[in-house]
Amino acid sequence: MPGVSPAVAPLSIVRRRELGDWIRALAWDAAADRVVVACADGRVAAVAADGEIDVVHTHPGGALDVAVSRDGVVASGGEDGRLVIAGAAHDLGGGWVEHVAWRPDGRLLAATHRREVSFWSADGTRAATSAPLPATVACIDWHPRGVTLAAGSYGGVRLLRGRDGHETDHLDWTGSVLALAYSPDGHRLAHGNQDASVHFWDLRHKRELEMTGYPLKVRQLAWSPDGRRLATGGSDVVTVWSFAGRGPAGSRPRELEHHDGRLTALAYQPDGELLASAAEDGLVLLWDAAGDVPLGAAALGAAVTGLRWTPDGTRLAAVTASGTVAVIDGARP
């Protein structure tokens, strides 16, 4: 396998299908044991446990994002300016519907369209729409308790109340926010940025901290389930900051250096110790909490574009720029 020592154990791929086109996003439909993906050719497709492929919807021009609620309701957005919920299309006008995300309880969906965020119930009723943000919404993330949604754009982060879309707070920052991640307890918010930095906010005490010096813009963020570690991209090295004790200020991060290409995705195992990383080298690697050598690797043959664990952490789905959908056994090799 490229970039990995032969001593690293191969990961077991338990399901693999080829869709033949760049996959931009994926989600697990845990209720039906299937992986749902958004393809650049417009398809929103589901790959079932038996390998059968079902095209759920098609967005002319391209599908951009997909999300599945805990009850199995599929939502997607596309370049056609439409939001699709459970097969029903809602035309939001010109411009892309770029990001969709269900609230943790699965009862409310957030969708971005240009500078706005709208909120929708599972039956397709629009509940609220935010006031326009300073620029196009680049990323969103729900607070773990689901009361507010963080929305990032040029100029910082707006915290929006889900039930009515009203802004409850703003975190001003000079620059473009590309990725957002709440800590599991909701006390911290991290964002990766266009200027190759990561910014941390302590929301309880209104303190902030910035880590600079990344070689590339930072689009990948993943908190460990206990909130004690934050893994970040921004190069071909996985950089892991510790939030134990006094936090990362003045400390050296852990650096995991086995990819041979820019990182594209990071994901911690839910309620577990494993970290999955993926990159343009086509590799998916698994790491434990302490080691600096990967526990296992899977070579998918093309740049990996997304990773998602099952809610129980037993399997990991990975998708690629060539259209591969792979499901990997999440057990230690």
C-alpha positions, 0 to 999 in steps of 0.5 A: 500500500502506498505510504504505509509500512508493510507491517501495518495490518490491512483493514477488512473491507466488508462491502464495496461498490463502484458508482463511477463518479466523484462522491462529494458527501455521504451519510449512514442510514442506520435504520436501513443499514445503508450508505447514502451518497451525493454524487457530482453527476447529480445522483443521491444514491443508497448502497444497501447491505447486499450491495444493491444501489438505489437512486433516491433522487437526482439533482440536475447539475450535481448533488452537493450534500446529503444527510439522513435523520435517525429515523431514516429521512433522507435530505439532500441539496444540490446545484439546482437550488433545490432542497429534497426531503423524503423525496419532495423537492423544495425550490430555494431559487438560484444558487446552490443548496450546499450544506444539509444537517439534521439536528441530533434528535432528527426532528429539524433539518438545517439547509444553507442557501447562499447567505441564509440558513433555513430550518425544516421539519421532517415532513418538509415544512419550513420552520424558519429562515435566518437573516442573511450572514455577512457572506455565503455560508461555508459550513454548519454544525449543530450544538450537541443539545440541538438548541443552536446551529453554528454557521460559518462564513467570511467574518466569523461564526453566527449562532442561530436558534433552530426553532426560529432562526434568530441569531443568539450570538456571534463570534467575530473573526477576520477571515474565511471560516471553512469548517466547524466542530462543536466539542461533544459537551458543547463548551468549545467550538473550533473552526478551520480557516482559509488562512491555514489556521485553527481557531478555538472558542471557549463558549462558557468563558468567552476566551479564544485561542488560535493555532497557526502555521499549517501548510494549507487551509484547514477543512478537517476537524474531529473531536474525540468522544470525550472532548479531550482531543481535537484532530485537524487537517491542513497538510498531509499530517494529522495534527492532534491537539490535547484539551486535557488539563489547561488545554493546547496553549503553549503545548506541542500537538501529536503529529501522525505522519503516514499519509502521502497526500493532503488530508481529506477527512478525519473521524473519531469512532463514536464512544471509542478510541479509534481515529480514522484519517483519509487523504488524496493518496487513497488511503484510510488509516486507523489510529489509537489514542497513543500510538504514532503508527497506524493500526491498520490501512485500506487502499481505495485506489483514488482520493478519499472524499469522505468518512463516516462511522456507524452510530455504534462505531462498528463500521466505517464508510469511505467514499472516493473521487472515482465513485467507490463506496467502501464499508470497513470493519471498525474492529482493531486489525 
